[in-house]
Amino acid sequence: MEGTNYLTVAYLGMIAAIAIWTWTVVVRSRSIEARLEAVESSIGIDASQADDVAIQSTVDSQDDATV
């Protein structure tokens, strides 16, 4: 294979690999988001309250570490 053909195939392969990796990341993030929504609904909070809960749990864990 000539040098330019080799580089063309290599670049197309890299673009395909990046596209597949990006698709995998998007699918995983959607799955994680769905799991978080399920957890939030099971404990009875909505998305607007989720940040307050995270702040409270961080403060509680800092208090436990000092005891």
MARDO-836011 format. One record per residue (C-alpha): residue number from 1; x, y, z negated. Coordinates in nm, 4 decimals. Each point is the difference from the previous one (the first is absolute). Layout:
REM residues N
+------+----------+----------+----------+
| kefi |     east |    north |       up |
+------+----------+----------+----------+
|  NUM |        X |        Y |        Z |
...
+------+----------+----------+----------+
***
This chain:
REM residues 67
+------+----------+----------+----------+
| kefi |     east |    north |       up |
+------+----------+----------+----------+
|    1 |   0.0000 |   0.0000 |   0.0000 |
|    2 |   0.1310 |   0.3447 |   0.0775 |
|    3 |   0.0694 |   0.2454 |  -0.2794 |
|    4 |  -0.2979 |   0.2262 |   0.0701 |
|    5 |  -0.2404 |  -0.2936 |   0.0246 |
|    6 |   0.1347 |  -0.1378 |  -0.3265 |
|    7 |  -0.0467 |   0.3356 |  -0.1725 |
|    8 |  -0.3520 |   0.0344 |   0.1420 |
|    9 |  -0.1006 |  -0.3404 |  -0.1356 |
|   10 |   0.1651 |   0.0781 |  -0.3348 |
|   11 |  -0.1807 |   0.3342 |  -0.0340 |
|   12 |  -0.3344 |  -0.1542 |   0.0931 |
|   13 |   0.0644 |  -0.2735 |  -0.2556 |
|   14 |   0.0767 |   0.2559 |  -0.2696 |
|   15 |  -0.3134 |   0.1985 |   0.0841 |
|   16 |  -0.2080 |  -0.3189 |  -0.0196 |
|   17 |   0.1590 |  -0.0934 |  -0.3318 |
|   18 |  -0.0718 |   0.3443 |  -0.1458 |
|   19 |  -0.3598 |  -0.0189 |   0.1242 |
|   20 |  -0.0518 |  -0.3408 |  -0.1607 |
|   21 |   0.1566 |   0.1184 |  -0.3271 |
|   22 |  -0.2170 |   0.3131 |  -0.0004 |
|   23 |  -0.3136 |  -0.2068 |   0.0605 |
|   24 |   0.0944 |  -0.2309 |  -0.2878 |
|   25 |   0.0485 |   0.2953 |  -0.2354 |
|   26 |  -0.3367 |   0.1481 |   0.0996 |
|   27 |  -0.1807 |  -0.3298 |  -0.0547 |
|   28 |   0.1661 |  -0.0496 |  -0.3394 |
|   29 |  -0.0834 |   0.3540 |  -0.1114 |
|   30 |  -0.3627 |  -0.0537 |   0.0945 |
|   31 |  -0.0020 |  -0.3210 |  -0.2003 |
|   32 |   0.1523 |   0.1725 |  -0.3013 |
|   33 |  -0.2516 |   0.2835 |   0.0277 |
|   34 |  -0.2864 |  -0.2495 |   0.0064 |
|   35 |   0.1390 |  -0.1756 |  -0.3071 |
|   36 |   0.0338 |   0.3298 |  -0.1861 |
|   37 |  -0.3580 |   0.0930 |   0.0842 |
|   38 |  -0.1160 |  -0.3387 |  -0.1274 |
|   39 |   0.1876 |   0.0456 |  -0.3271 |
|   40 |  -0.1322 |   0.3546 |  -0.0419 |
|   41 |  -0.3573 |  -0.1119 |   0.0597 |
|   42 |   0.0366 |  -0.2972 |  -0.2357 |
|   43 |   0.1095 |   0.2240 |  -0.2883 |
|   44 |  -0.2614 |   0.2596 |   0.0825 |
|   45 |   0.1961 |   0.2983 |   0.1220 |
|   46 |  -0.0080 |   0.1865 |   0.3277 |
|   47 |   0.2928 |   0.1387 |   0.1973 |
|   48 |  -0.0224 |   0.3446 |  -0.1602 |
|   49 |   0.0513 |  -0.1495 |  -0.3458 |
|   50 |   0.2830 |  -0.2321 |   0.1026 |
|   51 |   0.2694 |   0.2635 |  -0.0426 |
|   52 |  -0.1191 |   0.0798 |  -0.3525 |
|   53 |   0.0253 |  -0.3669 |  -0.0925 |
|   54 |   0.3530 |  -0.0217 |   0.1394 |
|   55 |   0.1074 |   0.3037 |  -0.2011 |
|   56 |  -0.1547 |  -0.1432 |  -0.3163 |
|   57 |   0.1663 |  -0.3379 |   0.0473 |
|   58 |   0.3371 |   0.1684 |   0.0525 |
|   59 |  -0.0402 |   0.2023 |  -0.3187 |
|   60 |  -0.1094 |  -0.3098 |  -0.1921 |
|   61 |   0.2996 |  -0.2009 |   0.1204 |
|   62 |   0.2374 |   0.2796 |  -0.1054 |
|   63 |  -0.1603 |   0.0062 |  -0.3420 |
|   64 |   0.0410 |  -0.3785 |  -0.0338 |
|   65 |   0.3676 |   0.0162 |   0.0926 |
|   66 |   0.0788 |   0.2347 |  -0.2873 |
|   67 |  -0.1791 |  -0.2028 |  -0.2661 |
+------+----------+----------+----------+
***
